Amino acid sequence: MERFLKWLLPALIVVEIVLVRGGVLTLGQAVAIVVAIEGGIALIAARQAIVAVRRFRAGRSAGVDPWTAAEDALTVFFPRVMARFLVMEPRVWACLIRWVTRRYRHGPDDFPYHSGSILGIFIVVILFTTPVEILLFELLIPWTWLRWVFLILAIYALVWVFGLYASLVVLPHRLESDGLRVRYGVLYETVIPRDRIIGIEEEQRKVPGGREGLIFPDGETGVAYLSIGGRTHLRIEVAEPVQFRTLTGPSRPIDVLNLAANHADRLSAALRERLPTLSRDDRGPGALPAA
């Protein structure tokens, strides 16, 4: 029923447009049908809005962060992928504002990973290329309205790149009470429960192809790289697979995650302190058995 109602609202809007624009009906019939459709849309929207508010409040009461709770609430109106994109837009702007105004502080359980990011290099490049592109728009495009369109798109893309890099900075990996929250800005996120971690190893690896972000290499089932600048620094093995939240839905199941972190040794030590079930070998050289 929820899925039917989710798709009914956009379907009614499409029907309304077809009836009004298509000229299939007389004016009186079209007006009557449009009024009926509008009434149905209003009733459905009101009902869905109540459900969305309740879902948001339930998520917040359960300890879910506001962005995830908002995404869950929007799935009442839209498919999950669309809801995720809708939430991502204000979240990117929020990260950009926090970064520019320095309204963030990394605590002892936060572990940054953004150093060496390709996005940082990309920002430097586009700072020099964007003015040149705008100048070319002015010289080569004769229509004023089209120049304005390209100018707005160029500025918007520039802001988005800055916002995405800002999200890498203000959203670090975080060691929480129930496990390790692993992130790549607003794009990828998962929580690895503490009781699933069975191995930790500080190991620098070069990602196949030198890419950045969440990568699943060919021929390595259950293995993923969450890299920065084409490299990872920590290898985490889990007893039961975990999945990342991505733009298009859950990722493939992961048994081994190769993770980038600015200070992998500090993250490794913090994890081992909270994982007394690991064996001596897994806890690393020189580590003492748990009390």
N, C-alpha and C positions, 0 to 999 in steps of 0.2 A: 504494500500500500504506500509506504514512504517513497519508494522508487517511482511509482505511478504519479504521485503528487509532485514529485521533484521535476518530472518532465512535463507535467500537464500545464504549468504556468507558461513556459516558453512556447509550448505547442499552441496554446490559446492566443498568444501574441502573434504568432505566425498566421493563424487563421484569420485574426482580425485584419492584419495587413493585406492578406490575399483578398478578403471580401471587400474591403474599402477601396483598394487600389485596382483590383481586377475588373470592376464594373460588371460583375456577373449578375448582381441583383439590382432591383430598383432602389432608388434613394430611400424610400420609406422602409423597405425590407432591410436594407443595409444598416440603417440607423437603429432599427429594433434589434437586429442581431448584435450590432456593436455594443449597444447598451447592455444586453444580456451577457455578452462576453466580459465586458468591463465589470459587471456585477460579480460574475464568477471569479474573475481575477482578484477583485478586492476581497472576496470572502476567503479564497485560497491563500492570498498573501497575508491576511490577518491571522489565519490559522497557523500558517508556516512561521510567521514572525513570533508567535507565542511559543511554538515548539523550539525555535532557534534560541530564544532568550533562556528558556528552561535548560536547554542543552549546554549553553555557555555557562550558566550558573552552576550546573552539576559538575562540569569539568573543572571550574575554579575551586569548587568545594572539595573535589578529589585531589587537589594539588597540582593540576595541570597548568602550565604556563599560559598567559593570556593569549599569545599568538596561536598556539595549538587549539586552545578552547574556542577561539574565534573561527578557526578553520573548521573545526567540528560543527560549530553552529551553522556556518554557511553551507555545509553539505545538505542542510534541509532544503535549500533553494537550488543548489547547483551540484553537478558532479564533483567528485573529490578533486580532480585535477584543476578544474576551474576555481574551486574554492581556495586551493593552495596558491594559485597565481594571484587571486584577489587579495589574499592576506600578505603575500610577499611584497607587493607594491608599497604599502605603508611601512612594512617592517624594514625594507631597504632604506627608506627615508629616515626612519627612526635611528637606524644604525649610523647613517651619515651624519645626522645632527649630533648624536652622542660623540662621534669621532671628532668632528670639527670643534665642538665645544668642550672636548675633553671630559665629558660627563660619564666616565667609566673608570673603574679601578679594579685591577686584577688582584684577587685575594690569594691566600696561601693554597687554596684548592683549585685555582685556575691555572691553566697551562697553555700559554700562547703558542701559536704554530705558524704565524704569518710571515716570519722573516724569510726572505728569499723568494717570496711568491712571484710568479710570472705576472700577476696582476699589477704588482708594484712597478715592475718595469714597463708594463703596457701603459700605465697611467702617465709615466714620464714621456713616452712616445706620443701619445695622443694629445698631450698638452702642447706639443710643438706642431702636430699635424692638423689639429682641428682649426686653428686660425687660417691655415693655408686652404683647407677645404672650404671654409666660409668665404674666403676671398674668391676662390674659383666659382662658387655659386653665384656671387655678385657679377663676375665677369662673363660667365658662359650661359647663364639662364636669363632669357629676356623677359620672362613673366614675373612680375613682382610677387604675386600670390604664391607661386611655386618656390621662389627664393625664400619666402617666409616659412613655407612648409619644411623645406630642407634645413633651414636654420634651426627651427624648433626641434626637429628630429635629431640634429647633430648635438644640440645642447642637452636634450633628454638622454641620448645615448652616453654622453660624457658624464652626466650626473649619475646614471645607473652604474657605470664602471666604477666611479668613486664610491658609490654606495655599496657595491658588492665587495670592494676591497675593505671598506670600513667595517662590513660585517665580519670579515676575517679577523679584524683586530679586536672588536668589542664582544665577539662571541667565541671565547677560547674553549678548549677542552676543559671539562670540569669534573672533579672527583666529588661525587655525591654520596649520600648515605647508602643508597642501594646499588651503586655501581659507578662506572665511568661514562660520562656523557661526551661523546665524540662528535665533532662538528667540522664542516667546511663552510663557514659563513651561514647564509640562509639557505644554501642549496642542498646540503646533506647533513643528516643528523641521526644518531642512534644512541641508545643507552646499553652498555654492556654490563649485565648484572654481575655483581662481585662473585656470586657462587658459580658462575659459568666459566670464569677465567681459570685456566689450568696451566698456563705457561706465559712467561714474560721474558723477552730477550732484547737487550740493546743491540741493534744491528742496523747499520746503514746500508740501504739498498737503493739502486738506481731503477726507476720505474721503466718498464719497456716502452720505448717511444719517447721517453722524457716528458710525458704529459703530466698535467696537474689536476687534482680533484679525485673523485672516486673512479678507480679503474679496475676492471676485471680482466686480467691477462689471459690470453688464449692458452689453452692446455693446462691450466691450473684450476681445477674444480674446487670451489669453496674458498679460494684465496682472493683477497682484494687489497688494493693499495689506496690509501687516502694520502696523497702526496702533495708536497709543496715544492715548487721548483723542480719537479721530476725526481724527488728523492723522499725516502722515508727513513725513520730513525729508530723505530721500536716495533717489535713483532709481538703480537698478542694472540694466543691460541685459546679457543673456547671449547667447552665440552658440548654445548648445544649451539646450533647456528643462530646468528643474529642477522637482522636486516636493517638497512638504512631507509629512512624516509627521504624520498627524492621527489622531484617535481612531478613525475609521472606515476608515482606509487612506490610500493616497497621494492627494494633492490633484490638481487639474488641472495640466497642464504650464504652466510660467511662463517667459515670455521677458523680461518686465520686472517688477521688484519694487520697489515704493515702500515704503520702510522707515522706521520710527520709531527714533530714537536720541537720547539725552540730549544728546550732543555730536557732531552729524553732521559738523562740520568736522574733528574729530579722527579719526573713523572714515574719512572720505573721504581725509584725508592719509595715514593708515596704509595704506589699500588701494592708493593710487597709488604709494607707495614700493615696494610689493611687486609691482606690475604694470607692469614696464618696457615691455610690448608695447603699452600704450595710446598712442594718438596724442596730440599736444600739445593738441588741442582737447578730447579726452576727459579728459585729465589735469587740466583746469581752468585758469582764467586765472592767468597768471604762473608756471605750473609749468615746471620745466626738463626738457629731454629726458633720458631715462635714459642713464647712462654706458655 
